[in-house]
Amino acid sequence: MKRGWPAVLAVAAALSLDVWACASLAARMGATNDLFPRWLAVRLWLERGWNPYSAETDVAIRSAMGSVPLGGERFAFGFVYPGYVALILLPLAALPFEVAATVWLLVLQACCVGGALLCWRAFERERRLPPAHPLTPMVVGALLPASVMGLVFLQFAAPVFAALAGSWWLLTRRRTWAAGALLVIAAIKPALAIAPGFAMLVQARSATFTLAAALAAAALAAASLAALPGWPSAFWRSTLDYASVAHPHSAASLLAGLISPAPLVAVIVGGAALASTALGWAATERRTGDALAAGAIASTWLVPPLYEWNNVVLLIPLVQSLRLSRKANGAAERILLVALAIVALATALAYTRWPSAARLIWPLVTLGLFAGRRLVAA
């Protein structure tokens, strides 16, 4: 017992330092992040009864934020999320923003690191591999550029990744009811969740899993409609308004735009990405985790919007590739880790000069690893 005290104290000190760092960051970032407009919209709903999608809420958000990002002339400030997200954010909305932001930063960190750990364990269990030390995926989950960008902007992508990873892990433990219920939480960002979630449901071939997801979705929809009647149409309008200003892209459309403005090029690039994903899936054992990885890659390449923080879902196929390299031999794992470190550094440098094109780096890397999975495992 005495030998364990230094480790306990070290963990406690690290956690305390992390909480302090998150609190300091929250105090300095102010309103210029993605959590603030959603926090304020839900808070106004709680305190004044204002609909989160209403024009008066939008005006209040713009006034509180004080400026338009990137020097633009107009921006679609507003809630711009499904109505059930307002229910999920209720506990945070009751807190002062600095406290809420601190809690959210800690949640995002837990989602990135914990989700990577769950992917590692789920992959082992699905393939009956012996448990291996998970430090590598946890570090990669914490330091992936998408994870870091998600923290900087207080984004919502990490909980989507964690919900998908947790649902997969629960499935491998045959806890199908809990897996289906957790899968629905990924719908916080539908653009990220639809393809991988649907792929899981199809590949799992579990009536219980599908029923649990359907019941959880129905319950969440009913609760949100009771609290915010008519939110789907308001959400749709706000999404279109946001899209008209932000001009979101998929990885395929962004890559095609760098090559040629011709629409046919976008179709060719998208088809090539989908074909590469299909080839990668064909090279797997075609289990639930393989379908989940293919869905995550397909959603990045084919479904807008493509932003840096959304790439955190690519941790699903990335962690699988890491575990395959560990299975092969130590040299393969070290080579892959060095390569990923070089790519991460290149990503940071690319963002300073080509912020849009840099969004393609990790989709390309992950697609290459997934399509060449037999080589990774060799």
N, C-alpha and C positions, 0 to 999 in steps of 0.2 A: 504493500500500500504506500509506503514511504517513497518508493521509487516512482510512483505515479504522480506525486505532487508537482514536480518540476514541469511535467507535460501539461497538467491541468492549469497551472499558473501561466504557462506560455500561451495556451489557447485562450485563457481569460484575458491576458494582456493583448493578444492579437485582436480579439473581438472588441475589446474596449477601444483600441486604436482605430478599428474600422468604423465603429459607431461615431467616434469623434471626427474622423475624416469625412464621413457622410454628412454629419451635422454642419461641419465647416463648409462643405461644398454647397449644401442646401441654402445656407445663409448668404452665400456669395452669388448664386446663380439668379436669384430674383425670379421674375416672371417669364424670362425668355427660355422656355422649355415646353415640351408637349404635355406635361402633367398639369401645368397651371390653368390653362383654359378649361380643361375638364373638371379640375377641382373646383374652380370658381363657379362653373355652371351648376354643378351639383350642390354647392353651398348655397347659391342663390335660390335653388329649388327648395332646399331645406328651410332657409330663413324667410324667404319672401313668397314662396310658392310659384316662382317663375319657371316656365317650361324651359328645359336646357336648350331646346332648339329655337326658342323665340328670338325675334329681332332685338328685343330689349336686353336679352342675355348676351347676344353678340356685341351690342354696343358697350355693355358693361365690361366685357372681356377686352375689347379693343382699348377702352379707356384705361383699364388697369394695367395692360401690357405696355401702353404708352408709345409704341412704335411698331412699324412694319418690318419684319425680318428682311435682311439682305437689301434694304433700301428700295423695295418694290412700292408701287403706288397703291395696290390693293392686295388683300390677302384674305382668305376665307377663315378668319378666326371664328371659332365656335366649338360646339361640342363634337360634332362630326364623328360620332361613334354610335354603335347600336344602343338602343334604349336600356338594355339590360346591363350595360357597362355602368350606367348611373347607379344602379342598385349595388354593384360590386364596389363602387367608389364611395358609398355612403360612409363607411367608417373613417376614411381619410378626410372626407369633406367636413366632418365634425371637428377636425383638428386644425390648429393654425397652420398656414402653408409650410413654414419652415420645418415644423414637426412632421407634417404629412410627407414632405419631400424627403426627409431623412428616412422615414419608414419605407417609403417607396424605393429609395436607393438600396436599402438593405434587402428588400424583397427582390429587386432586380438581380442583385448579386447572388442571392440564394437560388433564383431561377436558373441563372446561367451555369453556376457551378453544380448545383443539385441536379439540374436537368442532364448535364454531361455525365454525371455519376450514374444516374438512372439509365441512360442510354448504354453505358458501358456494361452495367450489370444485366440489363435486359438482353443485350446481344450475347453475353456469355451464357445466360440461362437458356436462350432460344436455341443456341448451338451446342449446348452441353459442354461448354469449355470450362476448365478449372478457373476459379476466381483469381484474378490478377490485381495487383496493387493499382488503385485508380488515380494516383496522383497526376499522371500524364493528362488524362482527359479533363480533370478538374482545373488544371493550370491552363490548358488550351481553352476551356470554357470561360475562364476568367479573363484571359488576355486576347481572345479573338477580337480583331478590330470592330466587328459588329457589336460585340458585348460592350466594349469600351464606349463606342458611339451611343449605344442605347442608354448607358449610364449618364453620359454627358447631356443628352437631350431628355432624360427621364421618360423614355419611350415605353411602348406597350408590347413590343415584340417578344421580350424574354418570357413573360408569362405564357404566351402561346407555345413557345418551344417547350417550356417545362410541363405544360398540360399534355402535349403530345407525347413527350418522353415518359411522363408518369403514367399515362394511359397504356402505353406499350409495356412498361414494366409491370403494371398490374395484370395485364393480359398474360404475360409469361408466368405469373404466379396463379393464374386461373381465377382471378378475382374480377370476373367479367362485369358484374353489376357496378362495382366501383370504377372500373376502367371506362365503361360507357358514360357514367356521370361526369368523370373528370374530362373526358374528351370534349364535352360541350363547352367547357371553360375556354378552350382554344379559340372559340368563335369571337373572342374579344376583338380580334382583327380577322374578319372573314377572308380577306384576300390571301392571308397566309395559311389559314386553317383548312379551307375547303378541300383542296387537292390531297394533302397528306391524310386528312381525317377520312375522306371518302375512300382513299386507297387502303387504309387500315380496316375499315368496315368490310370492304369487299374481300380482302385477303384473309381476314380472320375467320370468315365463314362461321360466325357464332351468332345464333339467333338471340341469345341472351345479351351479348354485347350490343347488338344492333337495337334491341328493344330498350335496353338501359339508356342508350344514347338518345333514342327517340323520346322516351319518357322525360329524361332530364331536359331535353330541348323544349318539350312542350311545357314543362313546369316553369322553366326560365322565361319562355315567351309569354305565358299567362301572367306571371308575376309582373313582368315589365309592362305589358299592355294594361294591366290593372292600375299600375302606378303612373304610367305615361300613355294614355290612350292615343292611338294614331301615330305613335312614334315611327313606324316603318316608313310612311310617306315622308315625314319630316327628315328622317335619316337619309332617305334617298335624295331628297332635294339638296340637303347640305353636302352630301357626297359629290353630287354633280357640280355644285358651286365650287367646292374645293378642287375638283379635278380640272375645272375650267381655268383655274388660276395656277395650280401647282404643276400641271402637265405631267402626271405620273407616267412612268415607263416600266415595262418589263425588261429583263435582261436582253431578251431577243430583239425587242424594238430599239433599245439603246445601242446594241451592237450593230444592228442593221442601219441605224441612222449615221453611225460613224463610217459605214462603208458607202452607202448611197441612199438618197431620199426616195428611190423608187419603191412603191409598196410591195412589189414582188420580192425584193430583197428581204424584207421583214418576214414574209411567208417562208422563204427558203431558210433563213436563219432559224426561225422558230421550229420548222420541220426538222432541221438538222439537230437542234437541241433535243427535241422530243425523241428522235430516232436514237440518239446517243444514250439518252436516259433509258429507253427501252432495251438497248443492247446491254447496258449495265445491269438492268434488272434481270435480263435473261442469263447473265453470268453468275447470278446469286443462287442461293438455295430456295428463293422465292417464298420466303416466310413473311410473317407480318411486318417485321422490322425492315425487310428489304423493300416491301411495298411502301412503307412509311418514308424511307429514304428517297425512293423514286418520286413520291408525291411531293416531298419537300423541294427537291431539285426542279421538278416540273413547275411547281407554283412560282418559283423564283424566275424561271426563264419565260414563262408564258403568261403570268398574271401580273398586271400592274397593281400597285406601284412598286418600283424597285428603289429602295432607299438603303443607306448603309446599314442601319440598325436592323432592318428586316432580314438581313442575311444570317442572323443568329440561328434561324431554323436549319441552316446548313450544318450546324453542329451535329445533327442527327446522322447524315452520311459520313461526316468527317470523323466522328468518334468511332463509327463502325470500321472505317479504314484504319484508324489507329489500332483498334483491337486486332484486326486481321494482321497487321504488320507485327504486333507483339506475338501473335500465334506463329507466324512464320519463323522469325528469329530476331535476336537483339539488334543485329546490324540493320535489318530492314526498318525496324522501328526508329533507330537513331537517324538513319538517312531521311526518313519521312519527317521527323521532327525538325531536323536542320533545314530541310526544304520549306517547311511551313513557317519557320522562323524567318527565313529569307523573304518569303512571300509577305509576311506580316510587315516587315520593315519596308519592303517595296511599296506596300499599300499605303503606309504612312507618308512616304515620300511622294507618291503619286497624288494623294489628296491635295497636296500643297499646290500642284500645277494643273492637274486634270481631275477636278472633283467629281465630274459626272462619269468620265471613263473609268475612274478608279473603282466605281461600284461594280464593274464587271470582273474584277480580279478574282474574288472568292467564288462567284458562280462558275467561272471557267475552271478554277482549280478543283472545286468539288465535283463538277461534272466529269472532269478528266479522271479523277480518282475513282469515281463510281463506274464510269464506262470501262476503265481498266482494272476492275477489281481483281480479276484473276492474276494480274501482274503484281498487285499489292500483296496478295496472299502467297505468291510464289516463293 
